[in-house]
Amino acid sequence: MPTTLNSELRDATFRWIAEDPDPETRDELQRVLARALGQEPGAADEVADRMAGPLEFGTAGLRGPVRAGPNGMNVAVVTRTTAGVAQWLKVKGHEGGVVVVGRDARHGSEAFAQATAEVLTAAGFAVKVLPQPLPTPLLAYSVKHYGAVAGVQITASHNPPADNGYKLYDGTGGQIVPPSDGEIERLIQAAPAAIGVERAPGAEVVDPRPAYLADVAALPRGAARELRIAATALHGVGAETLEQALAQAGFTDVHFVAAQSQPDADFPTVSFPNPEEPGATDLLLALASEVDADLAVALDPDADRCALGVRGRDGVWRMLRGDETGVLLGSHLLSTTDNTDPLVATTIVSSSLLGELAKAAGARYAETLTGFKWLVRAGEGLIFAYEEALGVCVNPGFVRDKDGIAASVFAAGFAAALKAEGRTPLDVLDDIATRHGVHLTDQVSLRVTDLAVRSELVAGLRAQPPATLGGIAVTLEDLLPGADVLRLRGEDLRVVIRPSGTEPKLKAYLQVVAQVEGDLEAARASASDRLSAVRRDIDTLLS
């Protein structure tokens, strides 16, 4: 049924317009409201959608479309959000402390970062702003580097071009965790209208890149540096910093995808600016083949994620899955660390193979809920963490978050050492599979337009879980109330189903394991057949 522009919705919209300090978004919402008042088809629905907010502040901060109204990313929403964050910091005893503000190059990022900095400055904090659009790991680094009580990065990471976001780090240098999100949300709701929130200039411009790059340059193990790298930033902000980081570490034979190397908020060459999405790395793999590279590297737009590509034994380039990258880099770090009691961590939806590697190396291993906010809190002695969604942290000592720049440099050192030995990353994956079994993983994602559909599907699976998957008997483990996650287990089989925290998706993470009893390829074929059967059943369950 079409929405009717009743007096309550009309008046709420007029109030928001009157309280919006940004003339551009005031005009934008006025135009939408005028169309609704003129009974233009669909206009009242658009007003209702824009006024359906406010955007909810969660552990990932804010994320939503750049548009006027409380249910969008705009200066008014960012202003009230920052007022709530400032009050929260004061309640926690951090009044007057340092807060660092950074941004990516998406639509609205500059204005949102300015509003954030000015609200915090007026609230009495010592605000430091990064000098230009820079990767999110640099903001995370800056929190610890400058002794800050918090950091804010304006970014929507790898979301579609229409979106932007607001990511909050606490004084540990990691993203906030509950109950902080709920505390901040309540303070945002209690904040005054945006037009009544005080703003003041005066933030100090700082550049953490020299210190960060020096720390990253020390990451590669060994002296080998002969490596040709093909790279892409997917129209994001990572190319310049990645090139500098690689060069400072001794890797100078680097070739960037020219069409994707400069920041472009419209992301013109990709449907979704996410290295996981089909087709997103086609230009990178073509370049890698063209220049005869040894390694391909793809960053997501804010450069906190890193995807690696390799040449197959058939000569065809392909991207490694997130689990393959995590296992490769984790095994290399475990074999080279000088930490006497190291801890490595991954999430409950990632491959369990890292745990086998840790056990063999005499290291500690932890699994956490999804999200780096949990991974960086996995325990003392953490040297490595990864999640299957291309998030890797090889440097928790100075960045308590995923870091695509550092991971790329570390991976380059690993690949160069292998090249010097006449080996490739695929050889290492073969060795690992032979020793610990073939661990095959896959993911099924259902994108929805109505989040209620997602909730209904999960509720249905809770009420009537499947008895078998791929012909294998499974039992259900429900992780509520701690997490809205279902885990199905069978012999050498695991499926984890959860709603995405950042996208309108329901995700299922699949893993099958096959022990190698002679022929590695036969074990891979067996595992692949079982995984395909499980995937068919999951497709049916989520359809």
MARTI-854013 format. One record per residue (C-alpha): residue number from 0; x, y, z; residue in one letter. Coordinates in pm, 1 decimal, padded with zeros to 6 digits. Each point is the difference from the previous one (the first is absolute). Layout:
BEGIN
R,num,x,y,z,residu
R,NUM,X,Y,Z,a
...
END
This chain:
BEGIN
R,num,x,y,z,residu
R,0,00000.0,00000.0,00000.0,m
R,1,00133.7,00348.4,-00086.8,p
R,2,00084.8,00219.8,00297.4,t
R,3,-00235.5,00283.6,00083.2,t
R,4,00163.3,00328.3,00098.0,l
R,5,-00192.4,00047.0,00322.3,n
R,6,00033.3,00308.2,00217.0,s
R,7,00235.3,-00172.5,00246.8,e
R,8,00249.6,-00099.0,-00271.2,l
R,9,-00030.9,00340.1,-00167.3,r
R,10,00063.3,00189.2,00324.3,d
R,11,00295.0,-00221.2,00095.4,a
R,12,00153.4,00069.4,-00339.3,t
R,13,-00048.8,00374.9,00035.9,f
R,14,00167.1,-00014.6,00343.9,r
R,15,00298.3,-00188.1,-00135.2,w
R,16,00040.0,00251.4,-00282.3,i
R,17,-00014.1,00290.1,00246.2,a
R,18,00263.2,-00163.4,00222.9,e
R,19,00242.2,-00101.9,-00278.2,d
R,20,00308.6,00231.2,-00004.5,p
R,21,00095.0,-00097.0,-00358.1,d
R,22,-00179.5,00207.1,-00267.4,p
R,23,00058.0,-00264.5,-00267.9,e
R,24,-00175.2,-00279.5,00186.2,t
R,25,-00272.8,00240.3,00118.0,r
R,26,-00074.7,00076.8,-00363.1,d
R,27,00020.3,-00366.7,-00096.4,e
R,28,-00257.7,-00109.5,00256.3,l
R,29,-00222.2,00300.4,-00076.5,q
R,30,-00013.3,-00108.4,-00364.8,r
R,31,-00094.8,-00357.1,00094.2,v
R,32,-00266.5,00127.2,00241.3,l
R,33,-00138.7,00238.3,-00264.5,a
R,34,-00042.9,-00291.5,-00241.2,r
R,35,-00180.8,-00194.7,00270.9,a
R,36,-00225.8,00294.9,00080.6,l
R,37,-00075.8,00017.9,-00371.8,g
R,38,-00098.3,-00368.7,00016.0,q
R,39,00268.6,-00106.5,-00245.2,e
R,40,-00000.8,-00384.5,-00013.1,p
R,41,00262.9,-00151.3,00227.5,g
R,42,00101.1,00328.0,00161.0,a
R,43,-00179.4,-00064.8,00329.7,a
R,44,00170.7,-00339.1,00020.6,d
R,45,00336.0,00171.2,-00045.2,e
R,46,-00078.4,00251.8,00275.6,v
R,47,-00102.4,-00284.3,00230.4,a
R,48,00320.2,-00190.7,-00077.0,d
R,49,00224.3,00300.2,00062.7,r
R,50,-00181.1,00075.4,00326.3,m
R,51,-00004.6,-00363.2,00117.4,a
R,52,00330.7,00043.0,00181.2,g
R,53,00202.8,00097.9,00173.6,p
R,54,00282.8,-00218.5,-00124.3,l
R,55,00079.1,-00237.1,00283.0,e
R,56,00339.8,00038.2,00163.7,f
R,57,00151.6,-00346.6,00038.8,g
R,58,00343.3,-00146.1,00059.3,t
R,59,00079.0,00078.7,-00363.9,a
R,60,-00113.5,00358.8,00064.8,g
R,61,-00228.6,00140.7,-00266.3,l
R,62,-00040.2,-00106.2,-00359.2,r
R,63,-00262.1,00105.0,-00250.4,g
R,64,-00080.4,00188.3,-00320.9,p
R,65,00119.4,00359.0,-00035.9,v
R,66,-00324.8,00195.1,-00004.3,r
R,67,-00208.0,00245.7,00202.4,a
R,68,-00210.9,-00112.6,00294.8,g
R,69,00066.0,-00193.5,00320.8,p
R,70,00019.2,-00332.2,-00187.7,n
R,71,00305.6,00104.0,-00199.7,g
R,72,00358.9,00113.5,00028.3,m
R,73,00009.2,00379.2,00002.1,n
R,74,00149.6,00286.4,00199.7,v
R,75,-00297.7,00018.2,00236.1,a
R,76,00018.5,-00369.8,00088.2,v
R,77,00378.6,00011.2,00036.6,v
R,78,-00024.8,00310.9,00219.5,t
R,79,-00247.3,-00156.7,00243.2,r
R,80,00194.2,-00327.8,-00002.0,t
R,81,00320.4,00180.7,00090.7,t
R,82,-00175.9,00190.6,00275.9,a
R,83,-00100.2,-00336.4,00145.6,g
R,84,00353.2,-00137.8,-00036.9,v
R,85,00145.1,00309.8,00170.1,a
R,86,-00238.3,-00037.3,00292.4,q
R,87,00083.7,-00370.6,00027.1,w
R,88,00372.5,00075.6,00014.8,l
R,89,-00062.0,00253.4,00276.1,k
R,90,-00208.1,-00248.7,00198.3,v
R,91,00288.2,-00246.5,-00030.0,k
R,92,00241.4,00255.7,00145.8,g
R,93,00173.7,00100.0,-00323.2,h
R,94,-00098.8,00366.9,-00010.8,e
R,95,00266.3,00210.6,-00169.0,g
R,96,00181.1,-00302.0,-00146.1,g
R,97,00138.9,-00040.1,-00350.2,v
R,98,-00237.6,-00122.0,-00272.6,v
R,99,00124.6,-00075.6,-00352.2,v
R,100,-00226.5,00043.4,-00303.4,v
R,101,00063.6,-00148.7,-00343.9,g
R,102,-00196.6,-00056.4,-00319.3,r
R,103,-00010.9,-00180.9,-00330.2,d
R,104,-00092.4,00157.5,-00335.6,a
R,105,-00367.7,-00094.0,-00021.8,r
R,106,-00283.2,00240.7,-00065.2,h
R,107,-00041.4,00223.8,00305.1,g
R,108,00312.3,-00117.9,00182.5,s
R,109,00171.3,00338.7,00013.5,e
R,110,-00306.7,00179.6,00138.2,a
R,111,-00071.6,-00279.2,00248.8,f
R,112,00359.5,-00002.5,00127.2,a
R,113,-00007.4,00378.7,00038.7,q
R,114,-00325.4,-00013.4,00195.5,a
R,115,00140.5,-00276.0,00222.7,t
R,116,00318.3,00192.8,00073.2,a
R,117,-00181.5,00326.5,00070.5,e
R,118,-00255.4,-00154.7,00237.1,v
R,119,00275.8,-00175.5,00195.2,l
R,120,00210.3,00317.5,00011.6,t
R,121,-00292.4,00201.4,00133.1,a
R,122,-00056.3,-00271.8,00260.5,a
R,123,00350.4,00061.0,00134.6,g
R,124,00196.9,-00285.3,-00155.8,f
R,125,00347.1,00035.3,-00152.3,a
R,126,-00087.6,-00099.6,-00354.8,v
R,127,00256.6,-00116.3,-00253.4,k
R,128,-00106.8,-00047.0,-00362.2,v
R,129,00178.9,-00194.9,-00270.1,l
R,130,00115.5,00219.6,-00290.7,p
R,131,-00187.9,-00166.2,-00288.7,q
R,132,-00210.0,-00306.6,-00079.5,p
R,133,00205.5,-00290.2,00136.4,l
R,134,-00044.3,-00372.8,00069.8,p
R,135,-00194.8,-00101.7,00308.5,t
R,136,00302.5,-00185.6,00149.0,p
R,137,00178.8,00334.9,00027.4,l
R,138,-00281.7,00132.0,00217.9,l
R,139,00014.3,-00312.9,00217.0,a
R,140,00378.5,00042.6,00023.1,y
R,141,-00038.3,00365.7,00094.7,s
R,142,-00212.7,-00074.4,00306.5,v
R,143,00289.0,-00176.8,00170.7,k
R,144,00272.1,00211.7,-00161.0,h
R,145,-00142.5,00327.4,00134.0,y
R,146,-00123.7,-00140.9,00331.8,g
R,147,-00359.9,00078.9,-00093.8,a
R,148,-00310.5,-00086.4,00198.5,v
R,149,-00190.1,-00069.3,-00323.9,a
R,150,00016.9,00013.2,-00376.8,g
R,151,-00264.1,00053.6,-00266.3,v
R,152,00036.3,-00109.7,-00362.0,q
R,153,-00255.5,00117.2,-00255.1,i
R,154,-00030.3,-00297.3,-00234.2,t
R,155,-00241.7,-00256.1,-00137.1,a
R,156,00283.1,-00242.4,-00077.5,s
R,157,-00110.0,-00218.2,-00294.5,h
R,158,-00371.1,00093.9,00000.4,n
R,159,-00169.1,00116.8,-00321.9,p
R,160,00086.1,00349.6,-00130.9,p
R,161,-00313.8,00165.0,00142.4,a
R,162,00100.2,-00078.7,00359.5,d
R,163,00222.4,00154.2,00262.0,n
R,164,00065.7,-00076.2,00363.8,g
R,165,00142.2,00099.5,00337.8,y
R,166,00236.2,-00244.3,00174.3,k
R,167,00099.6,00053.2,00364.2,l
R,168,00315.0,-00128.6,00171.6,y
R,169,00047.7,00015.7,00374.9,d
R,170,00322.3,00075.8,00185.9,g
R,171,00131.0,-00355.5,-00049.4,t
R,172,00026.3,00066.0,-00373.2,g
R,173,-00269.6,-00257.7,-00074.4,g
R,174,-00356.9,00048.7,-00110.3,q
R,175,-00254.3,00034.3,00277.7,i
R,176,-00183.5,-00303.0,00140.8,v
R,177,-00319.3,-00035.9,00203.7,p
R,178,-00122.8,00153.6,00220.0,p
R,179,00169.2,00313.2,-00136.5,s
R,180,-00216.7,00008.0,-00311.2,d
R,181,-00322.5,00000.0,00201.6,g
R,182,00131.5,00266.6,00236.5,e
R,183,00092.0,00223.9,-00293.7,i
R,184,-00330.4,-00063.3,-00176.6,e
R,185,-00192.1,00121.5,00304.0,r
R,186,00215.5,00313.1,00024.0,l
R,187,-00053.7,00072.6,-00370.0,i
R,188,-00374.5,-00022.9,00053.6,q
R,189,00032.4,00248.1,00287.6,a
R,190,00214.3,00242.7,-00200.4,a
R,191,-00150.1,00332.4,-00108.4,p
R,192,-00108.7,00069.2,-00356.0,a
R,193,00297.3,00027.3,-00233.7,a
R,194,-00045.9,00373.7,-00045.5,i
R,195,00039.7,00042.4,00376.0,g
R,196,00323.9,-00199.3,00030.9,v
R,197,00301.0,00226.9,00043.4,e
R,198,00281.9,-00023.7,-00254.3,r
R,199,00342.5,00162.3,00004.0,a
R,200,00305.6,-00003.8,-00228.7,p
R,201,00352.2,-00048.7,00128.4,g
R,202,00083.6,-00368.4,-00051.2,a
R,203,00369.7,-00076.7,-00049.8,e
R,204,00100.8,-00161.2,-00330.1,v
R,205,00235.3,-00293.9,00056.8,v
R,206,00161.0,-00255.7,-00232.3,d
R,207,00068.3,-00345.1,00146.0,p
R,208,00130.0,-00144.4,-00327.3,r
R,209,00376.9,00026.9,00063.3,p
R,210,-00025.1,-00187.9,00330.6,a
R,211,-00250.1,-00252.4,-00135.7,y
R,212,00203.2,-00072.9,-00313.1,l
R,213,00315.1,-00054.1,00205.6,a
R,214,-00182.9,-00257.2,00213.6,d
R,215,-00149.8,-00175.6,-00303.9,v
R,216,00334.7,-00013.8,-00179.9,a
R,217,00138.5,-00215.7,00281.4,a
R,218,-00267.2,-00270.3,-00042.8,l
R,219,00138.6,-00224.0,-00278.6,p
R,220,00203.8,-00297.1,00124.2,r
R,221,00322.1,-00076.5,-00185.8,g
R,222,00204.1,00201.0,-00248.4,a
R,223,-00155.5,-00104.4,-00332.9,a
R,224,-00148.4,00292.5,-00190.6,r
R,225,-00007.5,-00113.1,-00364.2,e
R,226,-00371.0,00000.2,-00076.7,l
R,227,-00226.8,00150.2,-00264.3,r
R,228,-00333.4,00112.7,00139.8,i
R,229,-00324.7,00095.9,-00174.7,a
R,230,-00230.9,00204.8,00221.4,a
R,231,-00331.5,00182.0,00009.1,t
R,232,-00164.5,00238.4,00244.8,a
R,233,-00349.0,-00043.5,-00154.6,l
R,234,-00045.6,00378.4,-00028.1,h
R,235,00065.8,00039.2,00372.4,g
R,236,00262.2,00179.1,00205.4,v
R,237,00262.0,-00273.5,00031.5,g
R,238,00218.9,00024.8,-00311.4,a
R,239,00237.0,00277.1,00109.4,e
R,240,00057.8,-00141.5,00348.2,t
R,241,00039.6,-00355.7,-00130.8,l
R,242,00257.8,00109.7,-00255.9,e
R,243,00192.6,00192.9,00266.9,q
R,244,-00016.5,-00291.6,00244.0,a
R,245,00122.7,-00251.6,-00255.1,l
R,246,00280.8,00228.2,-00114.2,a
R,247,00117.0,00069.7,00354.1,q
R,248,00004.5,-00375.4,00064.6,a
R,249,00211.4,-00051.9,-00314.1,g
R,250,-00262.3,-00102.3,-00257.2,f
R,251,00019.0,00239.5,-00294.8,t
R,252,-00119.4,-00212.9,-00294.1,d
R,253,-00365.7,00088.6,00052.4,v
R,254,-00263.6,00052.2,-00271.4,h
R,255,-00337.3,00155.4,00081.3,f
R,256,-00323.3,-00034.2,-00195.3,v
R,257,-00000.8,00354.0,-00140.1,a
R,258,-00377.7,00021.2,-00038.9,a
R,259,-00049.8,-00074.4,00371.5,q
R,260,00299.6,00166.3,00166.1,s
R,261,-00151.0,00343.0,00072.1,q
R,262,-00280.0,00055.4,00252.0,p
R,263,-00338.5,00020.2,-00171.8,d
R,264,-00313.6,00000.8,00213.9,a
R,265,-00208.3,-00137.6,-00287.7,d
R,266,00214.6,-00315.8,-00040.2,f
R,267,-00059.9,-00001.8,-00377.1,p
R,268,00170.9,-00328.5,-00096.3,t
R,269,-00161.6,-00232.1,00257.5,v
R,270,-00357.5,-00090.7,00089.9,s
R,271,00095.3,-00028.9,00368.5,f
R,272,00336.0,00133.5,00124.2,p
R,273,00078.3,-00320.1,00187.8,n
R,274,00279.5,-00240.6,-00101.9,p
R,275,-00228.2,-00290.0,00098.8,e
R,276,-00261.5,00089.4,-00261.9,e
R,277,00008.6,-00180.5,-00336.3,p
R,278,00172.9,00213.0,-00263.3,g
R,279,00145.0,00255.5,00241.6,a
R,280,00356.2,-00122.4,-00054.4,t
R,281,-00021.6,-00077.5,-00372.3,d
R,282,00215.7,00299.6,-00095.4,l
R,283,00255.8,-00095.2,00264.4,l
R,284,00031.8,-00358.4,-00120.5,l
R,285,00030.0,00118.6,-00360.2,a
R,286,00280.6,00235.9,00102.8,l
R,287,00176.2,-00272.5,00198.2,a
R,288,00000.6,-00221.3,-00307.6,s
R,289,00108.8,00286.7,-00225.8,e
R,290,00303.2,00101.7,00209.8,v
R,291,00087.6,-00360.0,00100.0,d
R,292,-00039.7,00079.8,00369.5,a
R,293,00089.9,-00228.7,00287.5,d
R,294,-00277.8,00121.9,00229.2,l
R,295,-00324.9,00195.3,-00037.7,a
R,296,-00137.7,00220.3,00277.4,v
R,297,-00346.6,00156.6,00024.7,a
R,298,-00098.3,00245.4,00271.5,l
R,299,-00356.9,00094.4,00077.9,d
R,300,-00081.8,00374.4,-00021.1,p
R,301,00114.2,00092.5,00353.0,d
R,302,00292.5,-00245.4,-00019.9,a
R,303,-00072.4,-00195.1,00314.6,d
R,304,-00064.9,-00318.8,-00198.8,r
R,305,00252.4,-00179.6,-00217.4,c
R,306,-00058.8,-00266.6,-00264.7,a
R,307,00287.1,-00191.4,-00161.7,l
R,308,00013.5,-00143.8,-00349.2,g
R,309,00234.8,-00268.8,-00134.7,v
R,310,00074.8,-00167.8,-00330.4,r
R,311,-00143.0,-00351.4,-00009.5,g
R,312,00196.5,-00297.5,-00123.1,r
R,313,-00198.1,00025.7,-00321.6,d
R,314,00135.2,00352.2,-00046.0,g
R,315,-00336.9,00163.0,00074.0,v
R,316,-00008.5,00264.2,00272.1,w
R,317,-00251.6,-00027.7,00282.5,r
R,318,-00072.6,00170.4,00330.2,m
R,319,00058.6,-00198.2,00316.4,l
R,320,-00294.8,-00043.2,00231.2,r
R,321,00017.9,00186.2,00328.1,g
R,322,00062.3,-00323.7,00187.8,d
R,323,00286.8,-00092.9,-00232.2,e
R,324,00162.4,00338.6,00056.2,t
R,325,-00052.3,-00022.5,00375.5,g
R,326,00148.1,-00348.4,00023.1,v
R,327,00301.3,00091.0,-00215.6,l
R,328,00091.2,00315.0,00189.4,l
R,329,-00081.0,-00154.4,00336.9,g
R,330,00221.8,-00301.6,-00064.1,s
R,331,00287.0,00223.9,-00113.7,h
R,332,-00029.7,00220.2,00306.7,l
R,333,-00018.0,-00302.2,00231.2,l
R,334,00317.5,-00140.0,-00155.3,s
R,335,00194.3,00325.7,00032.2,t
R,336,-00124.0,00165.0,00319.7,t
R,337,00237.3,00056.6,00289.7,d
R,338,-00290.6,00014.9,00247.7,n
R,339,00044.0,-00283.2,00250.9,t
R,340,-00372.6,-00041.3,00069.6,d
R,341,-00182.1,00121.5,-00312.0,p
R,342,-00374.3,00016.9,-00051.7,l
R,343,-00171.7,-00011.1,-00338.2,v
R,344,-00371.8,00057.6,-00048.5,a
R,345,-00277.4,-00020.4,-00251.6,t
R,346,-00378.8,00006.7,00009.8,t
R,347,-00262.7,-00269.6,00035.6,i
R,348,-00087.2,00031.9,-00370.4,v
R,349,00356.4,-00031.6,-00129.6,s
R,350,00183.5,-00323.3,-00077.6,s
R,351,00100.9,-00203.0,00304.9,s
R,352,00330.5,-00081.9,-00170.2,l
R,353,00182.9,00281.7,00179.1,l
R,354,-00067.1,-00187.4,00323.0,g
R,355,00174.3,-00308.6,-00137.8,e
R,356,00301.6,00208.4,-00100.5,l
R,357,00015.9,00160.0,00343.2,a
R,358,-00015.2,-00338.8,00172.0,k
R,359,00283.8,-00132.6,-00215.9,a
R,360,00208.9,00309.2,00078.6,a
R,361,-00065.9,-00017.1,00374.3,g
R,362,-00186.1,00331.1,-00012.1,a
R,363,-00325.9,00106.2,00160.0,r
R,364,-00311.0,00033.7,-00213.7,y
R,365,-00327.0,00185.7,00051.1,a
R,366,-00329.2,00032.3,-00187.4,e
R,367,-00217.7,00305.9,00047.6,t
R,368,-00326.2,00135.5,-00131.0,l
R,369,00021.9,00168.5,-00338.5,t
R,370,00163.9,00340.2,-00015.8,g
R,371,00344.9,00132.2,00075.2,f
R,372,-00132.6,00175.8,00306.7,k
R,373,-00005.4,-00347.8,00154.3,w
R,374,00309.8,-00141.4,-00166.8,l
R,375,00233.5,00268.8,00136.3,v
R,376,-00132.5,-00079.1,00347.8,r
R,377,00065.9,-00374.8,-00036.7,a
R,378,00268.9,00001.8,00269.7,g
R,379,00352.2,00091.7,00102.0,e
R,380,00284.6,-00083.2,-00234.7,g
R,381,-00208.2,00037.4,-00317.1,l
R,382,00228.9,-00003.9,-00304.1,i
R,383,-00248.4,-00067.9,-00279.6,f
R,384,-00371.6,00013.1,-00070.2,a
R,385,-00210.9,-00041.6,-00308.9,y
R,386,-00358.9,-00037.5,-00113.4,e
R,387,-00113.5,-00169.2,-00318.5,e
R,388,-00140.9,00327.1,-00136.4,a
R,389,00354.5,00106.7,-00099.5,l
R,390,00082.1,00167.2,00331.4,g
R,391,00357.1,-00068.9,00114.3,v
R,392,00207.2,00141.3,00285.1,c
R,393,00369.5,-00090.7,-00001.1,v
R,394,00086.9,00297.1,00221.8,n
R,395,-00219.3,00011.8,00313.2,p
R,396,00286.6,00165.3,00186.6,g
R,397,-00066.6,00328.7,-00175.4,f
R,398,-00335.7,-00036.6,-00179.5,v
R,399,-00280.3,-00163.9,00197.0,r
R,400,-00216.1,-00057.7,-00304.9,d
R,401,00022.3,-00161.9,-00339.9,k
R,402,00266.7,00167.3,-00212.6,d
R,403,00012.9,-00061.0,-00373.7,g
R,404,00315.5,00206.5,-00047.2,i
R,405,00203.2,-00189.4,00260.6,a
R,406,-00138.2,-00335.5,-00115.5,a
R,407,00102.5,00077.9,-00358.3,s
R,408,00355.7,00085.8,00101.5,v
R,409,00028.0,-00310.8,00218.3,f
R,410,-00140.7,-00213.5,-00282.4,a
R,411,00254.0,00148.8,-00240.7,a
R,412,00282.4,-00104.8,00232.6,g
R,413,-00143.7,-00350.1,00021.7,f
R,414,-00044.3,-00031.0,-00377.7,a
R,415,00351.7,00133.3,-00064.9,a
R,416,00150.8,-00255.5,00238.8,a
R,417,-00191.6,-00278.1,-00175.6,l
R,418,00108.4,00124.4,-00342.6,k
R,419,00363.5,-00008.9,00112.8,a
R,420,-00052.7,-00367.4,00086.5,e
R,421,-00171.3,-00073.7,-00331.9,g
R,422,-00336.2,-00047.9,00172.4,r
R,423,-00340.5,00170.1,-00005.4,t
R,424,-00282.6,00057.4,00249.3,p
R,425,-00188.2,-00288.7,-00163.1,l
R,426,00285.8,-00234.0,00094.1,d
R,427,-00039.6,00106.5,00362.8,v
R,428,-00376.1,-00057.6,-00012.5,l
R,429,00067.2,-00350.6,-00134.6,d
R,430,00242.4,-00071.0,00283.4,d
R,431,-00250.7,00119.0,00259.7,i
R,432,-00283.4,-00205.4,-00149.7,a
R,433,00213.5,-00313.0,-00010.3,t
R,434,00089.3,00034.1,00368.0,r
R,435,-00330.9,00124.7,00141.9,h
R,436,-00265.8,-00103.6,-00250.0,g
R,437,-00181.2,00182.3,-00278.5,v
R,438,-00213.0,00273.3,00154.8,h
R,439,-00236.2,00137.1,-00264.3,l
R,440,-00217.4,00300.7,00079.0,t
R,441,-00273.0,00185.8,-00183.9,d
R,442,-00262.6,00260.3,00067.4,q
R,443,-00365.1,00040.2,-00097.4,v
R,444,-00138.9,00353.8,00028.3,s
R,445,-00363.1,00096.1,-00032.1,l
R,446,-00045.0,00373.3,-00063.1,r
R,447,-00338.5,00131.8,00118.0,v
R,448,-00184.0,00326.6,-00041.3,t
R,449,-00215.4,-00060.4,00306.2,d
R,450,00191.9,-00086.8,00318.5,l
R,451,-00312.9,-00167.7,00135.3,a
R,452,00049.5,-00276.3,-00257.4,v
R,453,00345.6,-00066.3,00144.3,r
R,454,-00138.3,-00027.7,00351.4,s
R,455,-00278.4,-00233.6,-00113.5,e
R,456,00246.5,-00234.0,-00168.5,l
R,457,00220.3,-00022.2,00310.0,v
R,458,-00303.4,-00057.3,00223.7,a
R,459,-00118.1,-00276.9,-00230.0,g
R,460,00337.7,-00174.9,00012.3,l
R,461,00000.3,00025.0,00379.3,r
R,462,-00342.8,-00155.6,00019.5,a
R,463,00063.1,-00271.8,-00259.2,q
R,464,00371.3,-00056.6,-00061.5,p
R,465,00100.2,-00244.3,-00274.9,p
R,466,00084.8,-00354.4,00108.6,a
R,467,00256.6,-00046.3,-00276.7,t
R,468,00211.4,00214.6,-00231.8,l
R,469,00157.9,-00155.4,-00306.1,g
R,470,-00110.2,-00337.9,00127.4,g
R,471,00184.3,00044.0,00331.0,i
R,472,-00187.6,00001.2,00331.9,a
R,473,00030.0,00336.7,00176.3,v
R,474,-00091.9,00142.9,00338.2,t
R,475,-00089.4,00360.9,00076.8,l
R,476,00182.7,00224.3,00245.1,e
R,477,-00173.6,00333.0,00068.5,d
R,478,00235.0,00274.5,00120.6,l
R,479,-00279.7,00217.9,00140.6,l
R,480,-00009.9,00203.4,00216.4,p
R,481,00365.7,00083.6,-00055.9,g
R,482,-00031.6,00024.5,-00377.7,a
R,483,-00267.3,-00039.2,-00266.6,d
R,484,00185.3,-00296.2,-00151.0,v
R,485,-00094.9,-00357.1,-00087.0,l
R,486,00270.1,-00265.4,-00031.2,r
R,487,-00067.9,-00337.5,-00162.6,l
R,488,00257.9,-00273.8,00049.7,r
R,489,00048.1,-00345.2,-00146.7,g
R,490,00290.5,-00233.8,-00064.8,e
R,491,00271.8,00215.6,-00163.1,d
R,492,-00269.5,00259.4,-00072.8,l
R,493,-00088.2,00338.2,00145.2,r
R,494,-00249.1,00265.9,-00113.8,v
R,495,-00044.3,00334.3,00175.1,v
R,496,-00300.5,00219.4,-00082.4,i
R,497,-00029.3,00361.4,00113.7,r
R,498,-00141.7,00337.0,-00109.1,p
R,499,00268.4,00237.2,-00127.3,s
R,500,00079.1,00288.1,00233.5,g
R,501,00080.8,00247.8,-00277.2,t
R,502,-00204.3,-00104.6,-00304.9,e
R,503,-00362.6,-00107.8,-00064.7,p
R,504,00103.3,-00364.2,-00036.2,k
R,505,-00049.8,-00336.9,00163.4,l
R,506,00326.4,-00192.3,-00019.7,k
R,507,00082.1,-00368.3,00025.0,a
R,508,00362.6,-00108.3,00041.5,y
R,509,00079.4,-00354.1,-00109.6,l
R,510,00296.7,-00224.7,00083.5,q
R,511,00077.7,-00361.5,-00080.6,v
R,512,00318.5,-00188.5,00089.8,v
R,513,00154.5,-00298.3,-00179.0,a
R,514,00310.3,-00173.5,00130.9,q
R,515,00271.3,-00076.6,-00254.6,v
R,516,00080.0,-00370.4,-00009.2,e
R,517,00225.6,00000.2,-00303.2,g
R,518,-00122.6,00203.5,-00297.4,d
R,519,-00048.6,00367.9,00087.8,l
R,520,-00203.7,00072.7,-00310.3,e
R,521,-00231.8,-00291.7,00071.2,a
R,522,-00061.0,00138.3,00349.0,a
R,523,-00070.3,00342.5,-00147.3,r
R,524,-00245.5,-00147.7,-00248.0,a
R,525,-00179.1,-00187.6,00276.2,s
R,526,-00020.4,00312.1,00215.5,a
R,527,-00122.0,00205.3,-00295.1,s
R,528,-00280.2,-00246.7,-00073.3,d
R,529,-00112.2,00005.7,00362.9,r
R,530,00015.4,00379.5,00011.6,l
R,531,-00211.9,00026.8,-00315.5,s
R,532,-00262.1,-00228.8,00151.6,a
R,533,-00010.3,00206.1,00318.7,v
R,534,-00024.7,00321.2,-00199.4,r
R,535,-00298.3,-00130.9,-00194.1,r
R,536,-00181.6,-00074.5,00322.6,d
R,537,00083.9,00342.3,00146.3,i
R,538,-00118.8,00170.1,-00319.4,d
R,539,-00331.4,-00179.3,00042.8,t
R,540,-00028.2,00092.0,00368.0,l
R,541,00060.8,00370.1,-00070.1,l
R,542,-00203.5,00027.0,-00317.9,s
END
